[in-house]
């Protein structure tokens, strides 16, 4: 594969990744304090933080709940904590 072929593919991948990265940044901003206080000992990865927040749903902030709900894929069951 030549450089001329690789550059457009790399650009396309970067554009596809951007929404997901922005979504992760929004979740970190909205849920960072909740994760620090409610899930301090939980190792990130494998959905463990989302499960922790769901398990602690009565204590999760409204902003974090909203961010988790908006981050859920369309048509998928949300993992956002419910009231």
C-alpha positions as CSV (number, residue, x, y, z in Angstrom):
1,X,0.0,0.0,0.0
2,X,1.4,3.4,-0.9
3,X,1.4,6.6,1.1
4,X,-1.3,8.0,-1.2
5,X,-3.6,5.1,-0.3
6,X,-2.8,5.2,3.4
7,X,-3.4,8.9,4.1
8,X,-7.1,8.9,3.0
9,X,-7.8,5.8,5.1
10,X,-6.1,7.3,8.1
11,X,-8.1,10.5,7.7
12,X,-11.4,8.5,7.5
13,X,-10.5,6.6,10.6
14,X,-9.7,9.8,12.5
15,X,-13.1,11.2,11.5
16,X,-14.9,8.1,12.6
17,X,-13.1,8.0,16.0
18,X,-13.8,11.7,16.8
19,X,-17.4,11.4,17.9
20,X,-16.5,8.4,20.2
21,X,-13.6,10.3,21.7
22,X,-15.8,13.4,22.3
23,X,-18.4,11.2,23.9
24,X,-15.8,9.7,26.2
25,X,-14.7,13.2,27.1
26,X,-18.3,14.2,27.9
27,X,-18.7,11.2,30.1
28,X,-15.5,11.9,32.0
29,X,-16.5,15.5,32.6
30,X,-20.0,14.6,33.7
31,X,-19.2,11.5,35.7
32,X,-15.6,12.1,36.9
33,X,-16.6,13.1,40.5
34,X,-19.1,10.3,40.8
35,X,-16.5,7.8,39.7
36,X,-13.9,9.2,42.1
37,X,-16.3,9.1,45.1
38,X,-18.5,6.1,44.3
39,X,-16.2,3.8,42.4
40,X,-12.7,4.7,43.8
41,X,-11.5,1.1,44.1
42,X,-12.9,-0.2,40.8
43,X,-10.4,-1.1,38.1
44,X,-11.5,0.5,34.8
45,X,-12.3,-1.7,31.8
46,X,-14.8,-4.4,30.9
47,X,-17.8,-2.2,31.9
48,X,-16.8,-2.3,35.6
49,X,-17.2,1.5,36.1
50,X,-20.6,1.6,34.3
51,X,-21.7,-1.3,36.5
52,X,-20.5,0.5,39.6
53,X,-22.4,3.6,38.7
54,X,-25.5,1.5,38.0
55,X,-25.2,-0.3,41.3
56,X,-24.9,3.1,43.0
57,X,-27.7,4.7,41.0
58,X,-29.3,6.4,43.9
59,X,-26.1,8.3,44.6
60,X,-25.1,9.2,41.0
61,X,-25.5,12.8,40.0
62,X,-28.2,13.9,37.6
63,X,-25.5,15.2,35.1
64,X,-23.8,11.8,35.0
65,X,-27.1,10.0,34.5
66,X,-27.9,12.3,31.6
67,X,-24.5,11.8,30.0
68,X,-24.7,8.0,30.3
69,X,-28.2,8.0,28.8
70,X,-27.1,10.2,25.9
71,X,-24.0,8.0,25.3
72,X,-26.0,4.8,24.9
73,X,-26.3,3.6,21.3
74,X,-29.6,4.2,19.7
75,X,-31.9,1.2,20.1
76,X,-29.7,-0.3,22.8
77,X,-30.7,-0.8,26.4
78,X,-29.1,1.9,28.4
79,X,-26.7,1.3,31.3
80,X,-27.4,4.7,32.8
81,X,-28.6,4.5,36.3
82,X,-32.3,5.1,36.8
83,X,-33.9,7.1,39.6
